[in-house]
């Protein structure tokens, strides 16, 4: 009678055949994306995008031409404020300590917290920022797959604009954290070894697209039967892609120009699995791990409708805020205010007539972008000029009407007829 070890070897030999419906992944050559750093010795000036998620916090510095100067990808770890500070410190160090921010955009599940902390110029949802980032690099894109640490997104794009989208936040399969957490018990380093092992698979093991619990159980059973580790890893890659297509895309149209982004897009095995399942080429965002932050930065640096030079108003606004802050304790504060006003008046403006919109209401709501849901930016994007009620008056209706009439005279706009409603 055979001993226990002989019986185990016999059992494994009989059950080691992988069940599969997928072909091997073949050669993988997509490198892991790294975030750029600024050139040494140069002052870095640009627009800061911050994407605060539950798993990672990402920052990107983008110049006025839309070029990424530097980027940071750090874990959030249930401490978003500390993660933002840590990320900004790293970003500044990557720019040699010489950093000038012309404007700030925030996104992600922590976008409002980050917006308040950083006094953001714009705050946008993840869908808008991911699409903005994709179309910036791939104007022809019609489908975006984004798999991050905690959720997955499908975005359909038509003529560079949002056509349809959906998100998955419930079922863990297909989420980046699932991929990383389940690789660790197998003794695999997700960044260095996962794709290499997957490429060696001859018969990827079919893990299906079921819930995490069932898939983990199936994986453990397969490993116990002696299925090669490479086949299990390749099967997991297919499972991530198949789950996303079945549970997130869920029958929605997938175009011919597909862009994959988010942290999971750094995994060449998953990229290849998507390509084989769909029979199409999958393009990977050049900065896939910080794509959302890039989109937020790009939205922050969009030209206001009256600007000649994009971002100049934001730059002067930030400079004025610093001057006012530093001059509060000085007797020459009046001269500081005059200098700030002169800067604002020096901004060249395009010669055009635009609707002038007055904003009244309580002080916080009319002035803070979080409270008014970026109303100023939305109106300016539509081609309007926005005039908020003055800070120092309670008679907002009367004062705003006076401000409007003064601006109309300055811009040589026709006065409203007597029957028109006043502000």
Secondary structure, DSSP 4 states (H G I P E B T S, - for coil): ---HHHHHHHHHHHH-PPP-SS-------PPPP----PPTTS-EEEEEEEEE-SSEEEEEEE-TTS-EEEEEEEE-TT-HHHHHHHHHHHHHHHTTT-EEEEEEEEESTTHHHHHHHHT-SEE--HHHHHHHHHHHH-TT--EEEEE-SS-EEEEEEETTEEEEEEEE-S--TT-HHHHHHHHHTTT--TTTTHHHHHHT-SS----TT--HHHHHHHHHHHHHTT--HHHHHHHHHHHHHHHIIIIIITT----SSEEEESGGGG-HHHHHHHHHHHTS-EEE-TTGGGHHHHHHHHHHTPPPTTBSSTTHHHHHHHHHHHHHHHHTTSTTHHHHHHHHHHHHHTS-B------EEEE-S-HHHHH-TTTTTTHHHHHHHTT-EEEEPPTT-S-HHHHHHHHHHHHHHHHTPPPPPTTSPP-
